[in-house]
């Protein structure tokens, strides 16, 4: 249930004193069903998100995109990124990179009508994990 709350909170970001949205990258532990880390959005993280989107190579065809174990990284995108591939042509404002335990990561994104799409991609996620300074805890 908490995973659904996490996914529905995609559009919510805190507002700072100047009325501007503070962009935060969130790490969500799937098994514990909680956000375990929040870091400020940065141009480096934005660039890694763009690399992931530019290296999508297939639709995820699993039954459920949310694994039993692992973690997810929610990345708001500013500026938004145009995604044009064989499956989707839209403007993306948020991605969630899903890191199943002991499996290859994949990415969840939404079209302009908030319909979810899950894709495989061919990009190294190690730089992203270094920028957010996160290592998955073994459960």
KEZA-60360 format. One record per residue (C-alpha): residue number from 1; residue in one letter; x, y, z. Coordinates in steps of 0.05 Angstrom, whole numbers, plus 32768, in hexadecimal, padded with zeros to 4 digits. Layout:
N
<atom><num>NUM</num><residuo>A</residuo><east>X</east><north>Y</north><up>Z</up></atom>
...
END
This chain:
139
<atom><num>1</num><residuo>X</residuo><east>8000</east><north>8000</north><up>8000</up></atom>
<atom><num>2</num><residuo>X</residuo><east>8039</east><north>8030</north><up>8010</up></atom>
<atom><num>3</num><residuo>X</residuo><east>8057</east><north>8024</north><up>7FCC</up></atom>
<atom><num>4</num><residuo>X</residuo><east>8017</east><north>803E</north><up>7FAD</up></atom>
<atom><num>5</num><residuo>X</residuo><east>8019</east><north>807B</north><up>7FD9</up></atom>
<atom><num>6</num><residuo>X</residuo><east>8061</east><north>8087</north><up>7FC3</up></atom>
<atom><num>7</num><residuo>X</residuo><east>804D</east><north>8082</north><up>7F7A</up></atom>
<atom><num>8</num><residuo>X</residuo><east>8012</east><north>80B0</north><up>7F82</up></atom>
<atom><num>9</num><residuo>X</residuo><east>803E</east><north>80E3</north><up>7FA5</up></atom>
<atom><num>10</num><residuo>X</residuo><east>8065</east><north>80EE</north><up>7F65</up></atom>
<atom><num>11</num><residuo>X</residuo><east>8045</east><north>8131</north><up>7F58</up></atom>
<atom><num>12</num><residuo>X</residuo><east>8051</east><north>814B</north><up>7F9E</up></atom>
<atom><num>13</num><residuo>X</residuo><east>8090</east><north>8172</north><up>7FAE</up></atom>
<atom><num>14</num><residuo>X</residuo><east>809A</east><north>81A1</north><up>7FE9</up></atom>
<atom><num>15</num><residuo>X</residuo><east>8099</east><north>81EB</north><up>7FDC</up></atom>
<atom><num>16</num><residuo>X</residuo><east>80CF</east><north>8218</north><up>7FF8</up></atom>
<atom><num>17</num><residuo>X</residuo><east>80C8</east><north>825D</north><up>8015</up></atom>
<atom><num>18</num><residuo>X</residuo><east>80CF</east><north>827F</north><up>7FD1</up></atom>
<atom><num>19</num><residuo>X</residuo><east>8094</east><north>8257</north><up>7FB5</up></atom>
<atom><num>20</num><residuo>X</residuo><east>80C2</east><north>822D</north><up>7F8A</up></atom>
<atom><num>21</num><residuo>X</residuo><east>80BE</east><north>81E2</north><up>7F8B</up></atom>
<atom><num>22</num><residuo>X</residuo><east>80F9</east><north>81C1</north><up>7FAD</up></atom>
<atom><num>23</num><residuo>X</residuo><east>810A</east><north>8186</north><up>7F82</up></atom>
<atom><num>24</num><residuo>X</residuo><east>811D</east><north>8149</north><up>7FAB</up></atom>
<atom><num>25</num><residuo>X</residuo><east>8134</east><north>8105</north><up>7F95</up></atom>
<atom><num>26</num><residuo>X</residuo><east>8116</east><north>80CE</north><up>7FC1</up></atom>
<atom><num>27</num><residuo>X</residuo><east>812F</east><north>8088</north><up>7FCE</up></atom>
<atom><num>28</num><residuo>X</residuo><east>80F7</east><north>8058</north><up>7FE1</up></atom>
<atom><num>29</num><residuo>X</residuo><east>8107</east><north>8015</north><up>8002</up></atom>
<atom><num>30</num><residuo>X</residuo><east>80D4</east><north>7FE4</north><up>7FE5</up></atom>
<atom><num>31</num><residuo>X</residuo><east>80D5</east><north>7FAF</north><up>801B</up></atom>
<atom><num>32</num><residuo>X</residuo><east>80D1</east><north>7FE1</north><up>8054</up></atom>
<atom><num>33</num><residuo>X</residuo><east>809F</east><north>800C</north><up>802D</up></atom>
<atom><num>34</num><residuo>X</residuo><east>80BF</east><north>804E</north><up>803F</up></atom>
<atom><num>35</num><residuo>X</residuo><east>80E8</east><north>8087</north><up>8024</up></atom>
<atom><num>36</num><residuo>X</residuo><east>812E</east><north>807B</north><up>8040</up></atom>
<atom><num>37</num><residuo>X</residuo><east>8153</east><north>80B5</north><up>8021</up></atom>
<atom><num>38</num><residuo>X</residuo><east>8145</east><north>80F9</north><up>8003</up></atom>
<atom><num>39</num><residuo>X</residuo><east>8179</east><north>8122</north><up>7FDE</up></atom>
<atom><num>40</num><residuo>X</residuo><east>8175</east><north>8164</north><up>7FB9</up></atom>
<atom><num>41</num><residuo>X</residuo><east>816C</east><north>8160</north><up>7F6E</up></atom>
<atom><num>42</num><residuo>X</residuo><east>81AB</east><north>8172</north><up>7F47</up></atom>
<atom><num>43</num><residuo>X</residuo><east>81C0</east><north>817C</north><up>7EFF</up></atom>
<atom><num>44</num><residuo>X</residuo><east>81EA</east><north>813C</north><up>7F05</up></atom>
<atom><num>45</num><residuo>X</residuo><east>81AD</east><north>8113</north><up>7F1A</up></atom>
<atom><num>46</num><residuo>X</residuo><east>8184</east><north>8134</north><up>7EE2</up></atom>
<atom><num>47</num><residuo>X</residuo><east>81BA</east><north>8120</north><up>7EB0</up></atom>
<atom><num>48</num><residuo>X</residuo><east>81B9</east><north>80D8</north><up>7EC9</up></atom>
<atom><num>49</num><residuo>X</residuo><east>816D</east><north>80D6</north><up>7EC2</up></atom>
<atom><num>50</num><residuo>X</residuo><east>8174</east><north>80EF</north><up>7E7B</up></atom>
<atom><num>51</num><residuo>X</residuo><east>81A7</east><north>80B9</north><up>7E6B</up></atom>
<atom><num>52</num><residuo>X</residuo><east>8177</east><north>8084</north><up>7E85</up></atom>
<atom><num>53</num><residuo>X</residuo><east>813E</east><north>809F</north><up>7E5B</up></atom>
<atom><num>54</num><residuo>X</residuo><east>8169</east><north>80A4</north><up>7E1D</up></atom>
<atom><num>55</num><residuo>X</residuo><east>817F</east><north>805C</north><up>7E25</up></atom>
<atom><num>56</num><residuo>X</residuo><east>813B</east><north>803B</north><up>7E2B</up></atom>
<atom><num>57</num><residuo>X</residuo><east>813C</east><north>7FFC</north><up>7E00</up></atom>
<atom><num>58</num><residuo>X</residuo><east>80FD</east><north>7FD4</north><up>7E10</up></atom>
<atom><num>59</num><residuo>X</residuo><east>80BB</east><north>7FD3</north><up>7E35</up></atom>
<atom><num>60</num><residuo>X</residuo><east>80BB</east><north>7FAF</north><up>7E78</up></atom>
<atom><num>61</num><residuo>X</residuo><east>808C</east><north>7F74</north><up>7E6E</up></atom>
<atom><num>62</num><residuo>X</residuo><east>8089</east><north>7F5A</north><up>7EB6</up></atom>
<atom><num>63</num><residuo>X</residuo><east>8047</east><north>7F51</north><up>7EDA</up></atom>
<atom><num>64</num><residuo>X</residuo><east>8057</east><north>7F83</north><up>7F10</up></atom>
<atom><num>65</num><residuo>X</residuo><east>808C</east><north>7FB9</north><up>7F0B</up></atom>
<atom><num>66</num><residuo>X</residuo><east>8093</east><north>7FBE</north><up>7F57</up></atom>
<atom><num>67</num><residuo>X</residuo><east>80C1</east><north>7F86</north><up>7F70</up></atom>
<atom><num>68</num><residuo>X</residuo><east>80BC</east><north>7F68</north><up>7FB6</up></atom>
<atom><num>69</num><residuo>X</residuo><east>8102</east><north>7F81</north><up>7FC9</up></atom>
<atom><num>70</num><residuo>X</residuo><east>812F</east><north>7FB8</north><up>7FB3</up></atom>
<atom><num>71</num><residuo>X</residuo><east>8127</east><north>8003</north><up>7FAF</up></atom>
<atom><num>72</num><residuo>X</residuo><east>810D</east><north>803A</north><up>7F82</up></atom>
<atom><num>73</num><residuo>X</residuo><east>812A</east><north>807F</north><up>7F73</up></atom>
<atom><num>74</num><residuo>X</residuo><east>80F7</east><north>80B5</north><up>7F61</up></atom>
<atom><num>75</num><residuo>X</residuo><east>8117</east><north>80ED</north><up>7F38</up></atom>
<atom><num>76</num><residuo>X</residuo><east>80F0</east><north>812C</north><up>7F27</up></atom>
<atom><num>77</num><residuo>X</residuo><east>8108</east><north>814B</north><up>7EE6</up></atom>
<atom><num>78</num><residuo>X</residuo><east>8113</east><north>8195</north><up>7EDC</up></atom>
<atom><num>79</num><residuo>X</residuo><east>8113</east><north>81A6</north><up>7EA5</up></atom>
<atom><num>80</num><residuo>X</residuo><east>80E4</east><north>816F</north><up>7E8E</up></atom>
<atom><num>81</num><residuo>X</residuo><east>8101</east><north>813E</north><up>7E5B</up></atom>
<atom><num>82</num><residuo>X</residuo><east>80E3</east><north>812D</north><up>7E17</up></atom>
<atom><num>83</num><residuo>X</residuo><east>80DE</east><north>80E2</north><up>7E10</up></atom>
<atom><num>84</num><residuo>X</residuo><east>80D6</east><north>80C9</north><up>7DC8</up></atom>
<atom><num>85</num><residuo>X</residuo><east>80E0</east><north>807F</north><up>7DBD</up></atom>
<atom><num>86</num><residuo>X</residuo><east>80BC</east><north>8044</north><up>7D9C</up></atom>
<atom><num>87</num><residuo>X</residuo><east>8089</east><north>8040</north><up>7DD5</up></atom>
<atom><num>88</num><residuo>X</residuo><east>807E</east><north>8087</north><up>7DEE</up></atom>
<atom><num>89</num><residuo>X</residuo><east>8081</east><north>80CF</north><up>7DD7</up></atom>
<atom><num>90</num><residuo>X</residuo><east>8076</east><north>80FD</north><up>7E12</up></atom>
<atom><num>91</num><residuo>X</residuo><east>8093</east><north>8130</north><up>7E42</up></atom>
<atom><num>92</num><residuo>X</residuo><east>80AD</east><north>810F</north><up>7E82</up></atom>
<atom><num>93</num><residuo>X</residuo><east>80AE</east><north>8135</north><up>7EC4</up></atom>
<atom><num>94</num><residuo>X</residuo><east>80C0</east><north>80FB</north><up>7EF3</up></atom>
<atom><num>95</num><residuo>X</residuo><east>80E0</east><north>80B7</north><up>7EEE</up></atom>
<atom><num>96</num><residuo>X</residuo><east>80E6</east><north>807F</north><up>7F20</up></atom>
<atom><num>97</num><residuo>X</residuo><east>8122</east><north>8052</north><up>7F17</up></atom>
<atom><num>98</num><residuo>X</residuo><east>8111</east><north>800E</north><up>7F35</up></atom>
<atom><num>99</num><residuo>X</residuo><east>814A</east><north>7FE4</north><up>7F51</up></atom>
<atom><num>100</num><residuo>X</residuo><east>8131</east><north>7F9D</north><up>7F5F</up></atom>
<atom><num>101</num><residuo>X</residuo><east>815E</east><north>7F76</north><up>7F8D</up></atom>
<atom><num>102</num><residuo>X</residuo><east>8190</east><north>7F4C</north><up>7F64</up></atom>
<atom><num>103</num><residuo>X</residuo><east>8171</east><north>7F62</north><up>7F21</up></atom>
<atom><num>104</num><residuo>X</residuo><east>817C</east><north>7F95</north><up>7EEB</up></atom>
<atom><num>105</num><residuo>X</residuo><east>815B</east><north>7FD9</north><up>7EF8</up></atom>
<atom><num>106</num><residuo>X</residuo><east>8122</east><north>7FF6</north><up>7ECE</up></atom>
<atom><num>107</num><residuo>X</residuo><east>80FE</east><north>8038</north><up>7ECA</up></atom>
<atom><num>108</num><residuo>X</residuo><east>80B6</east><north>804D</north><up>7ED7</up></atom>
<atom><num>109</num><residuo>X</residuo><east>809D</east><north>808D</north><up>7EB7</up></atom>
<atom><num>110</num><residuo>X</residuo><east>805A</east><north>80AD</north><up>7EA7</up></atom>
<atom><num>111</num><residuo>X</residuo><east>803D</east><north>80CD</north><up>7E69</up></atom>
<atom><num>112</num><residuo>X</residuo><east>8019</east><north>8110</north><up>7E69</up></atom>
<atom><num>113</num><residuo>X</residuo><east>7FD9</east><north>80ED</north><up>7E7F</up></atom>
<atom><num>114</num><residuo>X</residuo><east>7FFE</east><north>80CC</north><up>7EB9</up></atom>
<atom><num>115</num><residuo>X</residuo><east>7FFA</east><north>8087</north><up>7E99</up></atom>
<atom><num>116</num><residuo>X</residuo><east>8035</east><north>805D</north><up>7EB3</up></atom>
<atom><num>117</num><residuo>X</residuo><east>8069</east><north>803E</north><up>7E85</up></atom>
<atom><num>118</num><residuo>X</residuo><east>80A1</east><north>8010</north><up>7E9B</up></atom>
<atom><num>119</num><residuo>X</residuo><east>80DF</east><north>8007</north><up>7E71</up></atom>
<atom><num>120</num><residuo>X</residuo><east>8121</east><north>7FE1</north><up>7E71</up></atom>
<atom><num>121</num><residuo>X</residuo><east>815D</east><north>800C</north><up>7E62</up></atom>
<atom><num>122</num><residuo>X</residuo><east>81A7</east><north>8003</north><up>7E53</up></atom>
<atom><num>123</num><residuo>X</residuo><east>81CC</east><north>8035</north><up>7E7E</up></atom>
<atom><num>124</num><residuo>X</residuo><east>81FB</east><north>8031</north><up>7EB9</up></atom>
<atom><num>125</num><residuo>X</residuo><east>81D6</east><north>8045</north><up>7EF9</up></atom>
<atom><num>126</num><residuo>X</residuo><east>8214</east><north>8048</north><up>7F24</up></atom>
<atom><num>127</num><residuo>X</residuo><east>821F</east><north>8094</north><up>7F19</up></atom>
<atom><num>128</num><residuo>X</residuo><east>81D7</east><north>80A1</north><up>7F2E</up></atom>
<atom><num>129</num><residuo>X</residuo><east>81E1</east><north>8079</north><up>7F6E</up></atom>
<atom><num>130</num><residuo>X</residuo><east>8221</east><north>809E</north><up>7F7C</up></atom>
<atom><num>131</num><residuo>X</residuo><east>81FF</east><north>80E2</north><up>7F73</up></atom>
<atom><num>132</num><residuo>X</residuo><east>81C9</east><north>80CF</north><up>7FA5</up></atom>
<atom><num>133</num><residuo>X</residuo><east>81FC</east><north>80AB</north><up>7FD1</up></atom>
<atom><num>134</num><residuo>X</residuo><east>81D1</east><north>806E</north><up>7FDA</up></atom>
<atom><num>135</num><residuo>X</residuo><east>81E2</east><north>8025</north><up>7FE2</up></atom>
<atom><num>136</num><residuo>X</residuo><east>81AB</east><north>7FF2</north><up>7FE9</up></atom>
<atom><num>137</num><residuo>X</residuo><east>81A8</east><north>7FD4</north><up>802F</up></atom>
<atom><num>138</num><residuo>X</residuo><east>81A4</east><north>7F89</north><up>8031</up></atom>
<atom><num>139</num><residuo>X</residuo><east>8163</east><north>7F72</north><up>8052</up></atom>
END
